[in-house]
Amino acid sequence: MKTYIIGHIKPDLDSVVAAISFSEYVRLNGVENPTPAVIDDLNEETKFVFNKFGITPPAKISLTDITAEDKIILVDHNEESQRLPGLNQDQIIVIYDHHKPNINFTSPIEICIMPFGSSNTVAWQLYNEISFKISKDVASLMLCAVLSDTVGLKSPTTTDKDRQAVESLAKTASIADINALTLEIFKAKSNINSLTDEQIVLNDYKVFDFSGKKVLIGQIETVEQKELLEARQASLLSACSAVKTREGVDYLFLAVTDILQVNTKLLLPGVGESDLAIKAFGGAPINAVLDIGAKMSRKKEIAPPIETALKS
């Protein structure tokens, strides 16, 4: 029997690293054979970080790899729509997350959700509470994950606990120049030249259940927002429409976020998205693109206004 520790579909850096950072914690708490894993291919940012520190990422698994006797620990997500499709909910024994809960289990399980900017800050806090010394390799990965998920500590989701975690992890990892590391991560995150339009739409996305409607919100973080939209706006909108139909969602938004200029533009593939975005954020779209200003966090600044607009 194994206990798989897995993040969400289309995993970002925080999700992949969390599978590793929580594995030792659950081992300390009596979980036998904890096995970090991912359920989708790694993005370029995640590949860069693991290559930079010479660390092997978790193995990719599918539903067929999980036996009926295996247990599951979820990290960096809790909603059913973001889990491995077909996963037996009764096999889930623990959830470690930093997102708003949207769950319904038939039996009690252990759940730890803390309002931090990164799942790896949650892991750091739990280790800190038991005075456990994190290894240099794992600290390096966790540091990058926190910096990535908080956009270099500039995201509105950033808390004092995230700042404390970055300072502590950087010391353990012997990394003196956090700004230089952050820029490296930003550049790797922005490397989308090899991606097709549909791959960009689905590079980092989550499907939310808002008032019974399925809303897919994709986000691409880049240092070249203007250049990307000038070159690929029309084709990206077409890809949004194709993905919306194929995935069977009610609404689809693609947020193109400039992580240096602190600005997000929403691509709106249909009239429904346009009307909903105007209700949520105000303003007027230009050629199916709405500038929503200095908003960077899908979790805190983009998804909640859309949910509120749908409810109203």
N, C-alpha and C positions, 0 to 999 in steps of 0.2 A: 504494500500500500504506500502511496505517496500523498503528500500534501502539496498541491501546486499553488504557488503564489503568483497571481496573474493580474495585470492591469487591463485597461479597456481596449476595445477595438481601435485600430489605427493609433497605436500607442505613441505618445510623445516622450520626450526624455524623462520627465518626472515619473511617468508611469513605469517605464522600463527599469529605471534605477530603483524605484520603490520596491519592485519585486525582489531586488537584491538586498536593499537596506533593511527590509522587514524580515528577511529569512533568518538572520541570526537572532533577532529579537524573539521570534516565535519559537526558535529552538531553545532559547533560554527559558521560555515559558512552557516547556514540556512537549512541544510539537515534534513528532518524529519524522525524519526524512523530509524536511521542507525543501521544495524544489522550485526555484524561480523560473518563470517561463514567460514567453510572449505569444500572442495569438495572431499577430500580423507582422509584416515586414517592418524593419526599422527605417525611420526616416534619415535623411542625410545628417541632420544635427546629431542624432543619437549615434550614428556610425562614427562621426568625427570624434565625439567625446570618448567613446570606448577605444578607438584607435589611438587617440592622443595619449592615453594612460596605459595602453597595452593590456587592456582587460577584455576577456572574452564575455560577450553579452549572453543573456539567458537564451536557451534554446527555444525555437519556435515549435509550438504544439498545436494540434487540432483536436476536435471533439473526440475523434476515434482513439486518441492517445490516453484519454481519461477513462479509467475503469470504474465500475460501479462501487468499488471499495475505496477509491481515492477520495480525498477531501480537498476543498477549495478555499483559499483565502483571497479575497478581492482587495486590491489596492488601487487608490486614485480614482475610484468610481464606485457607485452603488446602484444606479438605475439599471433596470433590466435591459433597456434599449442600448446600453453601452457595454453589456457583457458579451462574452462568447456566445453566439447564437446556438440555441439548443442545450445550453448548460442546465443540468438538473439543479434547481434551486436548493433542493434538500441536501446537496453535498457541500453547500457553502457553510463554513463554520465561523468565519471571522470577516469583518470588513474594516479596513483602515483607510480613511479618506479625509478630504478637506473640502468637499463639495456639499451643497444642500442635499439632505436626505430625501429620497423619493422611493421608498421600499415598502414591501408588504410581504412578510414571511409568516408561514403558518406555525412556526415554532420559534422560541427564543434563540438568538445567537449573540455572540460577542460583537459589539459594534463600537469603534472608536473613531469619532469624527471631531476634528479640531478646526477652528476657524482661522487657519493659517494660509499663507500664499502658496504653499507647496506640500505635497504629501511627504516629501523627504524632511520637511521641517517637523512634521508630526513624528516621523521616525526618530529624528534627532532629539526631540523633546522626551520621548519615551525612554531612549537610551540615557539621556541626561538624568532622568528621575531615578534610575537605578545605578548611576555612576559607572556605566559601562564604557570602556574606551574603544571607540570605533577605529578600525584599521585605516592606515594611510590611503590605501587603494579605494576603499569604500567611501571614505571621507571626500576624496577627490571627485568621485562620481556624484555624491550627494550635493556637494558644493555647486557643481555645474547644473544639477537639476533644479536647485533652489533659485539660482541666478536665472535660469531659463524660464521657469514658471512665473517668476515675479518680474520678468523683463528687466533684469539688472537692478532689482529692488525699486523700480519705478512704477510698477503696476499698483493700482489702488487696492489690490488684494494684499499688498505687502504689510506685514505687521512687525512690531518690535521683535517678536520671537523669530521671524525670518532673518532680521538683521543680526540678532544674536547667533543664530545658527550659522550664518555665513561667516561671521568673525571666528567662531569656534572651529568650524570645518576647515577654513582656510589655514588656520594655525596647525591643525592636525595633518593637513595635506602638504604643509610647507609651501604654500602658494602665497607670495607676498603681494603681487600685483593683481588685485581682483578686477580692476578696470580693464586691464589687458586681456584677461581671461574672458570677461564678459563680451568684449568686442570680438574675440575669436568665435565665441558661441553664436553671436548675432550673425556673423558672416556665414557660418556653417548653416544656420537656420534659413538664411536668405538664398542659399544655393538651390534654386529651382529650375535652372536652365535645362536640365535633362528631363524634366517632368512634362507630361502632356497636360492639356487643359483639364481633362477629367482628373488626372492625378493631383493637380493643384487644388481642385475643388475638394477632393477627398484626402488631401495630405494630412489634415488635422481637423476632424469634424466630430460633432456629437449630435445625436438625435434626442430631442426633448419631447416629453409628453406634456403639452400645455392645454389644459381644458379639453382633453380628448383629441387634440390635433397633434400630429407628428410634425415637428419643426426641426429641420436639419440646418445647423449653423456651422459652416466651415470657416476656418480662419487661416490666413497665410500671413506670417510675420516677415517683413522684408525691410531692407534699407534702401530699396529702389522702387517704392510704390508708384511714383510718377512714370518711370520708364516701363514698369510692368503693365500698367493700365494703357499707356499709349500704344504699346505693341500688341496687347492680347485682350483688350477689353471685350471686343465683339465675340471672339472665340471662347472666352471664359463664360460669357453670358449664355452662349449656345451650349456649352458643357454643363452649366448649371441646370438648364432646362432638361437636358438628356438625363442627368443624374437624378433630378427630381422625379421624372417619370419612372425610371428604372427602380429607384428605391421605394417608390410608392408613398412619398411623404406629402403632406398637405402644403407645406411651405419650405422654401430653401433660400438661405442667405449665404453669401460668401463675403466675409470681412477681410479686406486687404489692409493690414495694419503696418504703418511705418513706425518701426520701433526706435528710430532716432528722432524723428520729428514729432512723435507722439500724436498720431492722427490715424483715424480709420475711415475707410470708404466702404460702403455696403453695395454689393452688386445685387440687383433685383431682377430676376429672370421673368417675372410676370406681374400682372396688374395686382394680384392678391398680395404679393410681397411689397409692392410699391405702396399700396394703401395702408398696409400694416406698419411699414417702416415710418411713414409720415405720421401715423397716429402715435407710434412709439417714440420717435425722436424729433418730429417737426421737420421743417425745411422742405425743400422741393428737389426731387431727383433730377439730374441732368443726364440724358441718354442712359437711363436705367441704373444710374449710380447716385447714391446719396452720401454726402459727406456728413458724418455724425460727430466730427470734431475730435477732441482729445480723449477718446475712449479707446482703451486697449484690452480690457479684460472681458472675455466672452462670458465668464461666470458671473461677474459683478456688474458690468456696465452694458452688455449687449443683450444677453438672454433675458434678464429680469424685465426691462422695458417692453420687450416683445411679448413676454408672458402677460404682463399687465394689459397691454393693448388688446390681446386676444380675449382676456377675461371681460374687458369692458365692451 
